[in-house]
Amino acid sequence: MSSRPFGAMRRSVVAASVLAAAASAVFAAGPAGAAQKTATPALSASSAATAPPAPDYAGLRQALQQVVSAGAPGAFAQVSDRGGLGGTVSTGTGDLATQAPVDPNGQFRIGSITKNFTAVLVLQLVARHQVDLDAPAASYLPGGVLPADSPVTVRQLLDHTSGLYDYTNDLPGILVGDTVTGYQQFRYATYDPADLVADALTHGSQFTPGSRYQYSNTNFVVLGLLVEHVTGEPYATDLAERILGPAGMLHTRYIVPRTDIGGPHAVGYLTEDDRTKPLFDATEQTASWIGTAGAAISGTADLNRYWRALTSGALLPAAQLAEMETMRPVDTTGTSFYGLGMRQYTLSCGIQVYGHDGIVQGYQTYSYTTKDGSRQVTVSADASNNQQVFAAERTALDPVFCGAPSSASAARLSSTASAHVAKEETTGAAPLRR
């Protein structure tokens, strides 16, 4: 347990809601940023260039039905495709009280998909020569956030190799051993991000920076502070002006510490540890405990639009996008990789997809794209704290990008998805805070 309890952390003034601004210049033209110094596994060029087969919508619907069978009241997905093969699929309810059908156009908390937004903001600063990926991150932070002699680099924060302890391990939900009871202790709290980092630092370095991968939300809270310090603007302002506006994302926002979602949405349910108890309505919260590592709100269409903008070069120059997409394995499955704030999965058909997944109380989401931006899918469910739901959502990627599978490959897919989720649980991506 941390010697600096969460209840003692001082309250902070956090950026209010900011609507998407008109498109503006996101990065300045100039030479590429710092090059990757350590070689990491690269994508197969042939796989990246292969166009995916037509989406299997019957398979997608079946996968979403499995998500509901696993314990989510509702599940929905939107496919976007340059070839005109896009569409939405949904099943189940968005409100257990009214039994209203889940709305595939509704908004939800996107959890750690927020990390990719934060990574893009950092890499834009790299493109403008305001930040060096391989310089100590402390150089770009307010004094005292990290020790002045900290060797942790900006790159190591982005790829989860910093060795910084994940402060979310000290959240009350972990400490009291009861997810719902713990959540109610911090859902309406407002934390200063610097205090969250300070809590992590009391645990010391977990390993030599750069030596291995270990998922830690602390990394992206530090990066949020870095963005604000370098730009002199609140994170919400940077997000709106440099990502949401240019990408045309009108239904995405960062409104910490407001507690509402703000637009049409499904109720977000937190699964009790005791599965005999009813699902708990977790929709409202400040999300201050996760901040720039996971507090954004969006919808399926906006997230798909985001990945198209990113892969097309509208948000990052080619050099920085290549840095983001340079992957390293995160487990022994051979199917899961991490770059700079971005995940890559190799699907059952060999196609590689890029993006991020997110878990926050009430919602679990996968949002992925082909490397060339030709197809995207965002899959979300209105329940969290349920690994069976998360694993079932993972299987929904394959019918979208691989088409109709054979029975043998479908069996391999289910096994691989379950193994991936189990492995991630041992590397820091716990269901509360992925």
ZAMARGU-4260 file (C-alpha; in steps of 0.2 Angstrom, whole numbers, plus 5000, padded with zeros to 4 digits):
<rodrens>
0) 5000/5000/5000 | 5006/5017/4996 | 5012/5028/5011 | 5002/5042/5002 | 4984/5037/5003
5) 4972/5044/4989 | 4961/5052/5002 | 4975/5064/5007 | 4978/5070/4989 | 4974/5088/4986
10) 4960/5093/4975 | 4964/5101/4958 | 4956/5113/4946 | 4954/5103/4929 | 4950/5109/4912
15) 4931/5110/4909 | 4922/5104/4893 | 4929/5110/4876 | 4920/5108/4860 | 4929/5103/4844
20) 4937/5118/4837 | 4938/5122/4818 | 4952/5113/4809 | 4969/5121/4812 | 4988/5117/4809
25) 4992/5103/4820 | 5011/5101/4817 | 5024/5112/4809 | 5033/5106/4793 | 5051/5102/4797
30) 5064/5087/4798 | 5058/5071/4807 | 5059/5069/4825 | 5072/5058/4834 | 5074/5041/4827
35) 5070/5025/4835 | 5087/5019/4843 | 5082/5001/4848 | 5076/4989/4834 | 5059/4982/4838
40) 5048/4969/4828 | 5041/4977/4813 | 5025/4973/4803 | 5025/4961/4788 | 5024/4973/4773
45) 5014/4960/4764 | 5001/4958/4778 | 5000/4977/4779 | 4997/4979/4761 | 4984/4965/4759
50) 4966/4972/4758 | 4955/4964/4770 | 4940/4953/4764 | 4922/4959/4765 | 4916/4961/4783
55) 4906/4946/4790 | 4892/4954/4797 | 4883/4938/4803 | 4899/4934/4812 | 4900/4951/4820
60) 4882/4949/4826 | 4886/4932/4833 | 4901/4939/4842 | 4891/4953/4850 | 4878/4941/4855
65) 4892/4932/4864 | 4896/4948/4873 | 4879/4949/4880 | 4879/4931/4884 | 4895/4934/4894
70) 4886/4947/4905 | 4885/4964/4896 | 4867/4971/4895 | 4871/4977/4877 | 4885/4977/4864
75) 4887/4987/4848 | 4899/4990/4834 | 4902/5002/4819 | 4912/4997/4804 | 4919/5010/4793
80) 4926/5005/4776 | 4932/5015/4761 | 4924/5002/4750 | 4907/5006/4756 | 4905/4990/4766
85) 4903/4999/4783 | 4888/4998/4794 | 4882/4996/4812 | 4877/4981/4822 | 4869/4981/4840
90) 4861/4969/4852 | 4854/4970/4869 | 4849/4984/4880 | 4856/5001/4885 | 4846/5002/4901
95) 4841/4987/4912 | 4827/4998/4919 | 4818/5002/4903 | 4825/4988/4892 | 4827/5001/4878
100) 4838/4994/4864 | 4856/4999/4865 | 4860/5013/4853 | 4875/5010/4842 | 4877/5029/4839
105) 4877/5032/4858 | 4892/5039/4867 | 4903/5031/4881 | 4918/5032/4891 | 4932/5026/4881
110) 4945/5022/4895 | 4963/5019/4889 | 4959/5023/4870 | 4962/5041/4878 | 4981/5035/4879
115) 4982/5036/4860 | 4976/5054/4860 | 4989/5059/4873 | 5002/5050/4862 | 4998/5060/4847
120) 4999/5076/4856 | 5016/5071/4862 | 5022/5066/4845 | 5015/5082/4838 | 5027/5091/4850
125) 5041/5080/4844 | 5037/5084/4826 | 5038/5103/4831 | 5055/5100/4839 | 5049/5105/4856
130) 5051/5087/4863 | 5064/5074/4860 | 5058/5056/4862 | 5075/5050/4869 | 5077/5064/4881
135) 5073/5063/4900 | 5055/5067/4902 | 5059/5077/4918 | 5066/5090/4906 | 5048/5094/4900
140) 5039/5093/4916 | 5035/5105/4930 | 5048/5104/4944 | 5045/5090/4956 | 5034/5079/4945
145) 5048/5067/4942 | 5065/5068/4951 | 5077/5080/4941 | 5089/5065/4939 | 5076/5053/4933
150) 5083/5043/4918 | 5065/5039/4911 | 5063/5046/4894 | 5048/5052/4884 | 5049/5036/4873
155) 5049/5025/4889 | 5033/5033/4895 | 5025/5031/4878 | 5029/5012/4876 | 5026/5007/4895
160) 5045/5003/4898 | 5048/5017/4911 | 5047/5006/4926 | 5035/5018/4935 | 5023/5009/4947
165) 5005/5010/4942 | 4996/5021/4955 | 4979/5013/4951 | 4985/4998/4961 | 4982/5009/4976
170) 4964/5013/4972 | 4952/5009/4985 | 4944/4996/4974 | 4960/4986/4974 | 4964/4989/4993
175) 4947/4984/5000 | 4945/4969/4989 | 4927/4974/4983 | 4926/4983/4966 | 4910/4992/4968
180) 4913/4997/4986 | 4930/5004/4982 | 4923/5013/4966 | 4911/5022/4977 | 4925/5029/4987
185) 4933/5038/4973 | 4920/5040/4959 | 4916/5058/4963 | 4934/5063/4969 | 4945/5075/4960
190) 4964/5072/4961 | 4979/5083/4956 | 4988/5072/4943 | 5005/5077/4951 | 4998/5068/4967
195) 4994/5053/4957 | 5012/5052/4951 | 5019/5056/4968 | 5009/5041/4975 | 5018/5030/4961
200) 5035/5037/4966 | 5033/5031/4984 | 5035/5013/4977 | 5051/5016/4968 | 5056/5010/4951
205) 5049/4993/4947 | 5064/4989/4935 | 5077/4997/4925 | 5069/5009/4912 | 5069/5003/4895
210) 5072/4985/4900 | 5055/4978/4898 | 5036/4982/4895 | 5024/4984/4910 | 5008/4993/4907
215) 5006/5008/4919 | 4993/5022/4919 | 5006/5033/4928 | 5015/5034/4911 | 5001/5043/4903
220) 4996/5054/4917 | 5015/5060/4917 | 5013/5063/4898 | 4997/5073/4900 | 5007/5084/4912
225) 5021/5086/4900 | 5009/5091/4886 | 5001/5105/4897 | 5018/5111/4903 | 5026/5112/4885
230) 5010/5120/4877 | 5005/5131/4892 | 4987/5125/4888 | 4975/5113/4897 | 4974/5096/4890
235) 4956/5098/4885 | 4961/5113/4874 | 4976/5104/4866 | 4965/5089/4863 | 4951/5100/4855
240) 4962/5111/4844 | 4975/5098/4839 | 4965/5082/4837 | 4946/5084/4838 | 4944/5099/4827
245) 4956/5093/4813 | 4949/5075/4813 | 4931/5082/4813 | 4926/5073/4829 | 4911/5083/4835
250) 4905/5070/4849 | 4922/5067/4858 | 4927/5077/4874 | 4937/5078/4889 | 4927/5085/4903
255) 4935/5080/4919 | 4929/5083/4933 | 4911/5084/4926 | 4902/5068/4930 | 4890/5066/4916
260) 4893/5059/4899 | 4884/5073/4890 | 4876/5065/4875 | 4864/5050/4872 | 4872/5035/4880
265) 4869/5018/4887 | 4870/5016/4906 | 4887/5009/4911 | 4886/4995/4922 | 4900/4989/4934
270) 4899/4970/4937 | 4899/4965/4955 | 4913/4953/4961 | 4899/4942/4968 | 4891/4938/4951
275) 4875/4934/4961 | 4872/4952/4964 | 4864/4964/4951 | 4874/4975/4940 | 4879/4992/4947
280) 4875/5008/4938 | 4893/5016/4937 | 4889/5029/4923 | 4893/5045/4932 | 4910/5049/4939
285) 4923/5063/4938 | 4936/5051/4930 | 4949/5062/4938 | 4957/5046/4945 | 4962/5041/4927
290) 4963/5058/4918 | 4974/5059/4903 | 4977/5040/4903 | 4958/5036/4901 | 4945/5049/4904
295) 4939/5054/4887 | 4921/5051/4880 | 4917/5047/4862 | 4907/5037/4851 | 4909/5023/4837
300) 4908/5035/4822 | 4920/5048/4830 | 4933/5034/4835 | 4933/5027/4817 | 4935/5044/4810
305) 4950/5047/4822 | 4959/5032/4816 | 4956/5037/4797 | 4963/5054/4801 | 4978/5047/4810
310) 4982/5034/4797 | 4980/5046/4783 | 4993/5058/4790 | 4981/5072/4795 | 4987/5072/4813
315) 5005/5066/4813 | 5019/5067/4800 | 5025/5051/4793 | 5040/5050/4803 | 5031/5051/4820
320) 5017/5040/4814 | 5030/5027/4810 | 5038/5029/4827 | 5020/5026/4835 | 5018/5010/4824
325) 5035/5002/4828 | 5030/4988/4839 | 5037/4977/4853 | 5029/4961/4859 | 5020/4962/4876
330) 5017/4944/4879 | 5022/4926/4873 | 5006/4924/4862 | 5014/4931/4846 | 4998/4941/4843
335) 4999/4956/4854 | 5011/4971/4852 | 5013/4989/4859 | 5021/5004/4851 | 5020/5022/4857
340) 5003/5023/4864 | 4996/5011/4852 | 4992/4992/4852 | 4994/4980/4837 | 4985/4963/4836
345) 4988/4950/4823 | 4971/4942/4820 | 4967/4924/4816 | 4969/4927/4797 | 4986/4935/4799
350) 4980/4953/4796 | 4987/4966/4808 | 4976/4979/4816 | 4981/4995/4825 | 4972/5005/4839
355) 4969/5003/4857 | 4956/4995/4869 | 4949/5003/4885 | 4941/4998/4901 | 4933/5010/4913
360) 4919/5008/4925 | 4903/5004/4915 | 4911/5002/4898 | 4923/4991/4888 | 4929/4995/4871
365) 4940/4989/4857 | 4944/5002/4843 | 4955/4996/4828 | 4960/5000/4810 | 4970/4993/4796
370) 4987/5001/4794 | 4982/5009/4778 | 4966/5016/4785 | 4955/5006/4773 | 4944/4999/4787
375) 4940/5003/4805 | 4929/4995/4819 | 4924/5001/4836 | 4916/4988/4847 | 4909/4993/4864
380) 4899/4985/4878 | 4890/4993/4893 | 4898/4983/4907 | 4915/4981/4915 | 4924/4971/4928
385) 4920/4956/4917 | 4934/4947/4908 | 4922/4936/4899 | 4914/4951/4891 | 4931/4958/4886
390) 4937/4942/4878 | 4921/4940/4868 | 4923/4958/4862 | 4940/4954/4856 | 4933/4940/4845
395) 4922/4953/4836 | 4938/4960/4827 | 4940/4945/4817 | 4924/4944/4807 | 4926/4963/4803
400) 4944/4961/4796 | 4946/4943/4792 | 4928/4939/4784 | 4919/4923/4788 | 4931/4910/4797
405) 4932/4892/4795 | 4926/4882/4811 | 4944/4878/4815 | 4950/4896/4814 | 4935/4901/4824
410) 4941/4889/4838 | 4958/4896/4837 | 4952/4914/4838 | 4942/4910/4854 | 4957/4902/4862
415) 4969/4916/4857 | 4957/4930/4864 | 4955/4921/4881 | 4974/4918/4882 | 4977/4937/4877
420) 4966/4943/4891 | 4973/4932/4904 | 4991/4936/4899 | 4987/4955/4900 | 4981/4953/4918
425) 4998/4948/4923 | 5006/4963/4915 | 4997/4977/4923 | 4981/4980/4912 | 4969/4975/4925
430) 4950/4976/4921 | 4947/4992/4932 | 4960/5003/4923 | 4965/4996/4906
</rodrens>
